[in-house]
Amino acid sequence: MNKHVTAAIALLATPAAILSGCSNQSGEDESSTTTPSSSANAADAQQLKTQLKTVDDKAVAEATIDFTGGFATVTVETVDGATLSPGFHGLHIHAFGRCEPNSPAPDGGPVGDFNSAGDHFQGEGMTGMPAAGDLPPLLVRSDGNGKLVATTDTFTEEQLTGPDGSSILLHEGADMPGAEQGADTRIACGVISPASTETSVSTSTSTSTVTTTVAPAVPPNTASETTPTTPPPTTDSPTPTTTVTTETTAPTETVKTTTTAPVPAPNG
């Protein structure tokens, strides 16, 4: 009797062991096929993050943009202590990476909070509406918390991180039926990628050239004199001489020439 029971237990245990072995093998195969796939996705994924702050520098939400598989997934979630009013709040990506209170738009215009972020982001050559940077509004609950997850293919990481950068703005209201007013009022802003701050400083060097003209020294006036000569005495009466002086005045000097010429003796 004991032999039959032992044999039966052995037969029942054998299929269980076989099934267990198959189960372990299947698990190992599954993990080996999913791990490379998840690693490849992680390597391809790129992420941009920012924090949305009010004009008094108080954080109200955090934004994360994940780029993978040709799509962008935007996640915006309120932070603890956020003071956002319940309801819908417009949410958009804007064309410049600047979040300056009481500032004009990059191309000029009236001054206002976060106007420095410019208009809604549009990709190169895009003019249609909704704009490439338009996102669904953030719905804030009665307790002040809210979260939005949206996916889009209207922009790339390279476009958001170009020379102008980009930013994400939250509005007091939303442009939708039944929403409260304030769709145009910007209440929080976060820089996704800062705009380049290349400043061309032009330094002009003024060179003063002083030209001094030195006139050549004028030599002193010189007189060329001819010493009168007395002819040798003769038996006749002496011959008187007359001295003739000729002065020539040049622009810068005077030359005096003295010439002595004999004067013929009077007849007599």
For each residue, the residues with C-beta under 8 A, 3 or more apart:
1: 4 5
2: 5 6
3: 6 7
4: 1 7 8
5: 1 2 8 9
6: 2 3 9 10
7: 3 4 10 11
8: 4 5 11 12
9: 5 6 12 13
10: 6 7 13 14
11: 7 8 14
12: 8 9 15 16
13: 9 10 16 17
14: 10 11 17 18
15: 12 18 19
16: 12 13 19 20
17: 13 14 20 21
18: 14 15 21 22
19: 15 16 22 23
20: 16 17 23 24
21: 17 18 24 25
22: 18 19 25 26
23: 19 20 26 27
24: 20 21 27 28
25: 21 22 28 29
26: 22 23 29 30
27: 23 24 30 31
28: 24 25 31 32
29: 25 26 32 33
30: 26 27 33 34
31: 27 28 34 35
32: 28 29 35 36
33: 29 30 36 37
34: 30 31 37 38
35: 31 32 38 39
36: 32 33 39 40
37: 33 34 40 41
38: 34 35 41 42
39: 35 36 42 43
40: 36 37 43 44
41: 37 38 44 45 68 69
42: 38 39 45
43: 39 40
44: 40 41 68 69
45: 41 42 66 67 68
46: 66 67 68 157
47: 64 65 66 67
48: 64 65 67 157 160 161 192 193
49: 62 63 64 65
50: 62 63 167 168 190 191 192
51: 59 61 62 63 79 190
52: 59 60 61 62 63 76 168 169 170 188 189 190
53: 57 58 59 60 99 188 189 190
54: 57 58 60 83 187 188
55: 101 102 113 114 187
56:
57: 53 54
58: 53 54 83
59: 51 52 53 62 79 82
60: 52 53 54 78 79 82 83 84 170 187 188
61: 51 52 76 77 78 79 82 84 138 170 188 190
62: 49 50 51 52 59 76 77 79
63: 49 50 51 52 74 75 76 168 190 192
64: 47 48 49 74 75 76
65: 47 48 49 72 73 74 75 157 160 192
66: 45 46 47 72 73 75
67: 45 46 47 48 71 72 156 157
68: 41 44 45 46 71 73
69: 41 44
70: 153
71: 67 68 151 152 153
72: 65 66 67 151 152 153 154 155 156 157
73: 65 66 68 149 150 151
74: 63 64 65 135 148 149 150 151 152
75: 63 64 65 66 147 148 149
76: 52 61 62 63 64 91 135 138 147 148 168 170
77: 61 62 146 147 148
78: 60 61 82 84 138 140 144 145 146 147
79: 51 59 60 61 62 82
80:
81:
82: 59 60 61 78 79 144 145
83: 54 58 60 144
84: 60 61 78 89 140 144 146 170 187
85: 140 172
86: 140 141 142 144
87: 139 140 173 174 179 180
88: 137 138 139 140 173 174 176 179 180
89: 84 137 138 139 140 146 170 171 172 173 174 187
90: 137 170 171 173 174 175 183
91: 76 135 136 137 138 148 168 169 170 171
92: 120 121 131 133 134 135 168 169 171
93: 120 121 132 133 134 135 155 160 166 167 168 169 192
94: 117 118 119 120 121 133 166 167 168 169
95: 117 118 119 120 121 122 133 164 166
96: 106 116 117 118 164 165 166 167 195
97: 117 164 165 166 167 191 192 193 194 195
98: 103 106 116 117 118 165 167 191 194 195
99: 53 114 116 117 167 189 190 191
100: 103 114 115 116
101: 55 113 114
102: 55 111 112 113
103: 98 100 111 112 113 114 115 116
104: 108 109 110 111 112 115 116
105: 108 109 115 116 118 119
106: 96 98 116 118 164
107: 118
108: 104 105
109: 104 105 115
110: 104 115
111: 102 103 104 115
112: 102 103 104 115 186
113: 55 101 102 103 186 187
114: 55 99 100 101 103 117 167 169 186 189
115: 100 103 104 105 109 110 111 112 118 186
116: 96 98 99 100 103 104 105 106
117: 94 95 96 97 98 99 114 167 169 186 189
118: 94 95 96 98 105 106 107 115 164
119: 94 95 105 122 131
120: 92 93 94 95 131 132 133 134
121: 92 93 94 95 131 132 133 155 159 160 166
122: 95 119 126 127 131 132 133
123: 126 132 154 155 159
124: 159
125:
126: 122 123 131 132 154
127: 122
128: 131
129: 134
130: 134
131: 92 119 120 121 122 126 128 134
132: 93 120 121 122 123 126 154 155
133: 92 93 94 95 120 121 122 154 155 166
134: 92 93 120 129 130 131
135: 74 76 91 92 93 148 150 152
136: 91 148 150
137: 88 89 90 91 148 174 176 179
138: 61 76 78 88 89 91 146 147 148 170
139: 87 88 89 146 148
140: 78 84 85 86 87 88 89 144 145 146
141: 86 144 145 146
142: 86
143:
144: 78 82 83 84 86 140 141
145: 78 82 140 141
146: 77 78 84 89 138 139 140 141
147: 75 76 77 78 138
148: 74 75 76 77 91 135 136 137 138 139
149: 73 74 75
150: 73 74 135 136
151: 71 72 73 74
152: 71 72 74 135 155
153: 70 71 72
154: 72 123 126 132 133
155: 72 93 121 123 132 133 152 159 160
156: 67 72 159 160
157: 46 48 65 67 72 160 161
158: 161 162
159: 121 123 124 155 156 162 166
160: 48 65 93 121 155 156 157 165 166 192 193
161: 48 157 158 165 166 192 193
162: 158 159 165 166 193
163: 195 196
164: 95 96 97 106 118 195 196
165: 96 97 98 160 161 162 191 192 193 194 195 196
166: 93 94 95 96 97 121 133 159 160 161 162 191 192 193
167: 50 93 94 96 97 98 99 114 117 189 190 191 192
168: 50 52 63 76 91 92 93 94 189 190 192
169: 52 91 92 93 94 114 117 186 188 189 190
170: 52 60 61 76 84 89 90 91 138 186 187 188 189
171: 89 90 91 92 174 182 183 184 185 186 187
172: 85 89 180 181 182 183 185 186 187
173: 87 88 89 90 179 180 181 182 183 185
174: 87 88 89 90 137 171 179 183
175: 90 179 183
176: 88 137 179
177:
178:
179: 87 88 137 173 174 175 176 183
180: 87 88 172 173
181: 172 173
182: 171 172 173 185
183: 90 171 172 173 174 175 179
184: 171
185: 171 172 173 182
186: 112 113 114 115 117 169 170 171 172 189
187: 54 55 60 84 89 113 170 171 172
188: 52 53 54 60 61 169 170
189: 52 53 99 114 117 167 168 169 170 186
190: 50 51 52 53 61 63 99 167 168 169
191: 50 97 98 99 165 166 167 194
192: 48 50 63 65 93 97 160 161 165 166 167 168
193: 48 97 160 161 162 165 166
194: 97 98 165 191 197
195: 96 97 98 163 164 165
196: 163 164 165
197: 194
198:
199:
200:
201:
202:
203:
204:
205:
206:
207:
208:
209:
210:
211:
212:
213:
214:
215: 218
216:
217:
218: 215 252 253
219: 222 253
220: 253
221: 253 254 255 256
222: 219 253 255 256
223: 255 256 257 258
224: 255 256 257 258
225: 256 257 258
226: 257 258 259 260
227: 260
228: 241 243 260
229: 260
230: 241
231: 234 239 262
232:
233: 238
234: 231 238
235:
236: 265
237: 265
238: 233 234
239: 231 262 263 264 265
240: 263 265
241: 228 230 260 261 262 263
242: 260 261 263
243: 228 258 259 260
244: 258 259 260 261
245: 256 257 258 259
246: 256 257 258 259
247: 254 255 256 257
248: 254 255 256 257
249: 254 255
250: 253 254 255
251:
252: 218
253: 218 219 220 221 222 250
254: 221 247 248 249 250
255: 221 222 223 224 247 248 249 250
256: 221 222 223 224 225 245 246 247 248
257: 223 224 225 226 245 246 247 248
258: 223 224 225 226 243 244 245 246
259: 226 243 244 245 246
260: 226 227 228 229 241 242 243 244
261: 241 242 244
262: 231 239 241
263: 239 240 241 242
264: 239
265: 236 237 239 240
266:
267:
268:
